[in-house]
Amino acid sequence: MQYLVSVIFDGPTEATPEEHAAIDVFNERLQSEGHWVFAGGLASPAAATVIDNRGGESMITDGPFLESKEYLGGFWIIEAADLDVALALAAEGSRSCNRKVEVRPFR
């Protein structure tokens, strides 16, 4: 089963060089153990653009769709046998990036 592990930033600072190194080690482990599907870091919410085309005409707005002190800073998509394995891996990811993470299964 695949899971989304969202990395939650709650401050203005980006990852430190030490955090980047720990993330690289964690990513290598995910790859070597067959859990890796995809991962990526995201730009800050200030770089976001929201597009709403529900009314038949596209409305494009600069900035995030929601103002919040917490935001999605990156993510992993992992393959895990079950939720327990996904949670254990997410706990290691949280430690490596020094951020809170949220785990959600794909449907």
MDTraj code that builds the backbone (N, CA, C; nanometers):
import mdtraj as md
import numpy as np

residues = "MET GLN TYR LEU VAL SER VAL ILE PHE ASP GLY PRO THR GLU ALA THR PRO GLU GLU HIS ALA ALA ILE ASP VAL PHE ASN GLU ARG LEU GLN SER GLU GLY HIS TRP VAL PHE ALA GLY GLY LEU ALA SER PRO ALA ALA ALA THR VAL ILE ASP ASN ARG GLY GLY GLU SER MET ILE THR ASP GLY PRO PHE LEU GLU SER LYS GLU TYR LEU GLY GLY PHE TRP ILE ILE GLU ALA ALA ASP LEU ASP VAL ALA LEU ALA LEU ALA ALA GLU GLY SER ARG SER CYS ASN ARG LYS VAL GLU VAL ARG PRO PHE ARG".split()
xyz = np.array([
    [0.0843, -0.1181, 0.0000],
    [0.0000, 0.0000, 0.0000],
    [0.0885, 0.1241, 0.0000],
    [0.0418, 0.2301, -0.0621],
    [0.1179, 0.3535, -0.0661],
    [0.0608, 0.4560, 0.0315],
    [0.1528, 0.5340, 0.0883],
    [0.1167, 0.6359, 0.1867],
    [0.1850, 0.7670, 0.1507],
    [0.1149, 0.8767, 0.1770],
    [0.1720, 1.0091, 0.1654],
    [0.2192, 1.0514, 0.3036],
    [0.3459, 1.0872, 0.3143],
    [0.4015, 1.1406, 0.4388],
    [0.4309, 1.2876, 0.4129],
    [0.3475, 1.3749, 0.4679],
    [0.3595, 1.5193, 0.4472],
    [0.4483, 1.5790, 0.5555],
    [0.5436, 1.6609, 0.5146],
    [0.6339, 1.7283, 0.6082],
    [0.5760, 1.8662, 0.6377],
    [0.5518, 1.8929, 0.7645],
    [0.4843, 2.0149, 0.8066],
    [0.5866, 2.1131, 0.8635],
    [0.6024, 2.2248, 0.7956],
    [0.6889, 2.3310, 0.8451],
    [0.6037, 2.4229, 0.9314],
    [0.6599, 2.4679, 1.0430],
    [0.5852, 2.5575, 1.1305],
    [0.6653, 2.6814, 1.1669],
    [0.7615, 2.7130, 1.0821],
    [0.8412, 2.8321, 1.1045],
    [0.9006, 2.8799, 0.9739],
    [0.9666, 2.9932, 0.9764],
    [1.0168, 3.0529, 0.8525],
    [1.1470, 2.9913, 0.8011],
    [1.2113, 2.9069, 0.8804],
    [1.3436, 2.8571, 0.8414],
    [1.3341, 2.7332, 0.7534],
    [1.4258, 2.7249, 0.6601],
    [1.4389, 2.6070, 0.5755],
    [1.5248, 2.5047, 0.6493],
    [1.5388, 2.3871, 0.5913],
    [1.6200, 2.2815, 0.6522],
    [1.7666, 2.3241, 0.6585],
    [1.8315, 2.2853, 0.7662],
    [1.9744, 2.3134, 0.7845],
    [2.0561, 2.2128, 0.7033],
    [2.1859, 2.2388, 0.6841],
    [2.2701, 2.1397, 0.6158],
    [2.2694, 2.0038, 0.6869],
    [2.2664, 2.0060, 0.8195],
    [2.2624, 1.8799, 0.8950],
    [2.1318, 1.8048, 0.8692],
    [2.0200, 1.8786, 0.8624],
    [1.8912, 1.8155, 0.8336],
    [1.8894, 1.7595, 0.6919],
    [1.9454, 1.8336, 0.5960],
    [1.9531, 1.7828, 0.4583],
    [2.0327, 1.6524, 0.4533],
    [2.1437, 1.6467, 0.5275],
    [2.2257, 1.5256, 0.5301],
    [2.1477, 1.4089, 0.5900],
    [2.0742, 1.4333, 0.6980],
    [1.9944, 1.3274, 0.7612],
    [1.8818, 1.2816, 0.6681],
    [1.8219, 1.3749, 0.5956],
    [1.7166, 1.3401, 0.4994],
    [1.7743, 1.2531, 0.3887],
    [1.8942, 1.2867, 0.3406],
    [1.9588, 1.2057, 0.2368],
    [1.9814, 1.0627, 0.2838],
    [2.0258, 1.0475, 0.4077],
    [2.0472, 0.9129, 0.4633],
    [1.9148, 0.8378, 0.4709],
    [1.8101, 0.9046, 0.5177],
    [1.6785, 0.8421, 0.5261],
    [1.6285, 0.8031, 0.3868],
    [1.6437, 0.8927, 0.2892],
    [1.6014, 0.8624, 0.1526],
    [1.6744, 0.7402, 0.0973],
    [1.8042, 0.7308, 0.1234],
    [1.8819, 0.6153, 0.0778],
    [1.8303, 0.4866, 0.1417],
    [1.7940, 0.4941, 0.2696],
    [1.7379, 0.3767, 0.3373],
    [1.6046, 0.3364, 0.2742],
    [1.5160, 0.4333, 0.2498],
    [1.3880, 0.4036, 0.1860],
    [1.4099, 0.3342, 0.0513],
    [1.5069, 0.3836, -0.0254],
    [1.5344, 0.3252, -0.1564],
    [1.5898, 0.1840, -0.1437],
    [1.6864, 0.1648, -0.0549],
    [1.7506, 0.0331, -0.0432],
    [1.6567, -0.0734, 0.0118],
    [1.5567, -0.0318, 0.0915],
    [1.4625, -0.1278, 0.1506],
    [1.3331, -0.1417, 0.0707],
    [1.3246, -0.0738, -0.0444],
    [1.2086, -0.0887, -0.1315],
    [1.0854, -0.0099, -0.0903],
    [1.1019, 0.0903, -0.0038],
    [0.9877, 0.1714, 0.0399],
    [0.9707, 0.2982, -0.0438],
    [1.0742, 0.3359, -0.1163],
    [1.0760, 0.4625, -0.1906],
    [0.9831, 0.4561, -0.3113],
    [0.8966, 0.5558, -0.3251],
    [0.8201, 0.5764, -0.4471],
    [0.8605, 0.7107, -0.5068],
    [0.8501, 0.8172, -0.4277],
    [0.8837, 0.9515, -0.4745],
    [0.8936, 1.0426, -0.3529],
    [0.9692, 1.1502, -0.3658],
    [0.9771, 1.2508, -0.2593],
    [1.0142, 1.3839, -0.3204],
    [0.9821, 1.4898, -0.2488],
    [1.0205, 1.6215, -0.2963],
    [1.0000, 1.7276, -0.1913],
    [1.0786, 1.8318, -0.2027],
    [1.0614, 1.9494, -0.1193],
    [0.9854, 2.0544, -0.1987],
    [0.9122, 2.1387, -0.1293],
    [0.8302, 2.2401, -0.1945],
    [0.8793, 2.3804, -0.1596],
    [0.8572, 2.4734, -0.2511],
    [0.8868, 2.6139, -0.2245],
    [0.7916, 2.6651, -0.1166],
    [0.8213, 2.7813, -0.0639],
    [0.7371, 2.8382, 0.0415],
    [0.5990, 2.8729, -0.0139],
    [0.4998, 2.8867, 0.0732],
    [0.3654, 2.9215, 0.0280],
    [0.3598, 3.0524, -0.0509],
    [0.4535, 3.1418, -0.0278],
    [0.4547, 3.2683, -0.1010],
    [0.4730, 3.2462, -0.2514],
    [0.5280, 3.1327, -0.2898],
    [0.5505, 3.1018, -0.4318],
    [0.4302, 3.0321, -0.4960],
    [0.3249, 3.0093, -0.4191],
    [0.2084, 2.9351, -0.4687],
    [0.1193, 3.0206, -0.5577],
    [0.0471, 2.9529, -0.6445],
    [-0.0577, 3.0140, -0.7254],
    [-0.1800, 2.9253, -0.7159],
    [-0.2949, 2.9839, -0.6885],
    [-0.4202, 2.9089, -0.6766],
    [-0.5030, 2.9337, -0.8025],
    [-0.5545, 2.8261, -0.8610],
    [-0.6399, 2.8349, -0.9796],
    [-0.7747, 2.7743, -0.9447],
    [-0.8814, 2.8510, -0.9660],
    [-1.0174, 2.8043, -0.9392],
    [-1.0981, 2.8164, -1.0681],
    [-1.1316, 2.7019, -1.1259],
    [-1.2066, 2.7000, -1.2514],
    [-1.3423, 2.6336, -1.2318],
    [-1.3967, 2.6420, -1.1113],
    [-1.5256, 2.5783, -1.0835],
    [-1.6428, 2.6533, -1.1451],
    [-1.6294, 2.7817, -1.1684],
    [-1.7405, 2.8602, -1.2179],
    [-1.7412, 2.8794, -1.3685],
    [-1.6585, 2.8067, -1.4401],
    [-1.6555, 2.8187, -1.5849],
    [-1.5521, 2.9168, -1.6356],
    [-1.5025, 3.0012, -1.5492],
    [-1.3975, 3.0952, -1.5872],
    [-1.2862, 3.0851, -1.4838],
    [-1.1630, 3.0657, -1.5306],
    [-1.0502, 3.0487, -1.4385],
    [-1.0220, 3.1759, -1.3603],
    [-1.0075, 3.1592, -1.2299],
    [-0.9640, 3.2684, -1.1440],
    [-0.8271, 3.2280, -1.0904],
    [-0.7276, 3.3105, -1.1186],
    [-0.5905, 3.2814, -1.0772],
    [-0.5502, 3.3828, -0.9717],
    [-0.5035, 3.3306, -0.8571],
    [-0.4675, 3.4150, -0.7436],
    [-0.3272, 3.3802, -0.6978],
    [-0.2423, 3.4798, -0.6800],
    [-0.1086, 3.4571, -0.6251],
    [-0.1182, 3.4287, -0.4769],
    [-0.0298, 3.3422, -0.4299],
    [-0.0227, 3.3131, -0.2878],
    [-0.0973, 3.1867, -0.2516],
    [-0.0828, 3.1434, -0.1284],
    [-0.1438, 3.0175, -0.0852],
    [-0.2962, 3.0273, -0.0769],
    [-0.3616, 2.9124, -0.0855],
    [-0.5081, 2.9116, -0.0754],
    [-0.5536, 2.9294, 0.0680],
    [-0.4616, 2.9139, 0.1633],
    [-0.4953, 2.9242, 0.3041],
    [-0.3788, 2.9896, 0.3776],
    [-0.4041, 3.0928, 0.4525],
    [-0.3009, 3.1560, 0.5344],
    [-0.2891, 3.0784, 0.6647],
    [-0.1687, 3.0318, 0.6944],
    [-0.1475, 2.9513, 0.8142],
    [-0.0022, 2.9600, 0.8554],
    [0.0243, 2.9418, 0.9848],
    [0.1635, 2.9397, 1.0289],
    [0.2282, 2.8045, 0.9987],
    [0.1478, 2.7017, 0.9739],
    [0.1989, 2.5708, 0.9335],
    [0.1693, 2.5508, 0.7851],
    [0.2625, 2.4859, 0.7167],
    [0.2417, 2.4624, 0.5740],
    [0.3164, 2.3377, 0.5292],
    [0.2743, 2.2853, 0.4165],
    [0.3370, 2.1675, 0.3585],
    [0.4702, 2.2085, 0.2974],
    [0.5782, 2.1544, 0.3525],
    [0.7123, 2.1909, 0.3064],
    [0.7768, 2.0862, 0.2181],
    [0.7213, 1.9662, 0.2202],
    [0.7750, 1.8570, 0.1402],
    [0.6954, 1.7320, 0.1672],
    [0.7350, 1.6236, 0.1026],
    [0.6598, 1.4999, 0.1201],
    [0.7406, 1.3804, 0.0733],
    [0.7010, 1.2662, 0.1210],
    [0.7456, 1.1369, 0.0696],
    [0.6207, 1.0593, 0.0284],
    [0.6308, 0.9839, -0.0758],
    [0.5331, 0.8802, -0.1058],
    [0.6072, 0.7498, -0.0858],
    [0.5564, 0.6695, 0.0063],
    [0.6258, 0.5451, 0.0419],
    [0.5360, 0.4246, 0.0156],
    [0.6000, 0.3116, 0.0005],
    [0.5327, 0.1825, -0.0115],
    [0.5575, 0.1094, 0.1208],
    [0.4500, 0.0653, 0.1842],
    [0.4629, -0.0054, 0.3119],
    [0.3587, -0.1167, 0.3186],
    [0.3927, -0.2244, 0.3854],
    [0.3033, -0.3399, 0.3944],
    [0.1732, -0.3060, 0.4660],
    [0.1819, -0.2169, 0.5655],
    [0.0630, -0.1798, 0.6416],
    [0.0871, -0.0474, 0.7131],
    [-0.0146, 0.0005, 0.7825],
    [-0.0061, 0.1295, 0.8504],
    [0.1030, 0.1303, 0.9567],
    [0.1216, 0.0206, 1.0277],
    [0.2254, 0.0170, 1.1317],
    [0.3638, 0.0423, 1.0731],
    [0.3921, -0.0199, 0.9596],
    [0.5213, 0.0012, 0.8936],
    [0.5312, 0.1460, 0.8463],
    [0.4238, 0.1987, 0.7880],
    [0.4237, 0.3373, 0.7410],
    [0.4478, 0.4345, 0.8560],
    [0.3859, 0.4102, 0.9698],
    [0.4035, 0.4993, 1.0853],
    [0.5460, 0.4926, 1.1393],
    [0.6044, 0.3738, 1.1406],
    [0.7432, 0.3598, 1.1869],
    [0.8382, 0.4350, 1.0929],
    [0.8160, 0.4207, 0.9630],
    [0.8993, 0.4935, 0.8668],
    [0.8777, 0.6440, 0.8796],
    [0.7550, 0.6867, 0.8970],
    [0.7255, 0.8287, 0.9120],
    [0.7927, 0.8864, 1.0368],
    [0.7972, 0.8088, 1.1439],
    [0.8643, 0.8547, 1.2656],
    [1.0128, 0.8782, 1.2383],
    [1.0745, 0.7902, 1.1595],
    [1.2147, 0.8094, 1.1232],
    [1.2311, 0.9307, 1.0316],
    [1.1355, 0.9491, 0.9402],
    [1.1405, 1.0667, 0.8537],
    [1.1278, 1.1951, 0.9329],
    [1.0389, 1.1956, 1.0309],
    [1.0218, 1.3125, 1.1170],
    [1.1519, 1.3455, 1.1897],
    [1.2172, 1.2428, 1.2383],
    [1.3446, 1.2637, 1.3077],
    [1.4486, 1.3184, 1.2107],
    [1.4539, 1.2639, 1.0893],
    [1.5576, 1.3048, 0.9942],
    [1.5407, 1.4493, 0.9491],
    [1.4169, 1.4933, 0.9284],
    [1.3956, 1.6311, 0.8807],
    [1.3695, 1.7291, 0.9943],
    [1.3533, 1.6767, 1.1152],
    [1.3303, 1.7599, 1.2339],
    [1.2026, 1.8427, 1.2203],
    [1.0991, 1.7786, 1.1661],
    [0.9687, 1.8433, 1.1480],
    [0.8582, 1.7438, 1.1832],
    [0.7385, 1.7956, 1.2081],
    [0.6221, 1.7089, 1.2220],
    [0.5893, 1.6527, 1.0845],
    [0.5316, 1.5326, 1.0842],
    [0.4836, 1.4753, 0.9585],
    [0.3421, 1.4223, 0.9790],
    [0.2683, 1.4132, 0.8698],
    [0.1341, 1.3566, 0.8704],
    [0.1345, 1.2396, 0.7722],
    [0.0722, 1.1275, 0.8110],
    [0.0663, 1.0089, 0.7277],
    [-0.0774, 0.9866, 0.6821],
    [-0.0934, 0.9669, 0.5507],
    [-0.2275, 0.9390, 0.4962],
    [-0.2148, 0.8330, 0.3877],
    [-0.3017, 0.7318, 0.3926],
    [-0.2965, 0.6292, 0.2866],
    [-0.3630, 0.6803, 0.1594],
    [-0.3149, 0.6301, 0.0458],
    [-0.3851, 0.6545, -0.0798],
    [-0.5018, 0.5596, -0.0884],
    [-0.6070, 0.5997, -0.1536],
    [-0.7241, 0.5127, -0.1720],
    [-0.7024, 0.4189, -0.2858],
])
top = md.Topology()
chain = top.add_chain()
for i, resn in enumerate(residues, 1):
    res = top.add_residue(resn, chain, resSeq=i)
    for name in ("N", "CA", "C"):
        top.add_atom(name, md.element.get_by_symbol(name[0]), res)
traj = md.Trajectory(xyz[None], top)
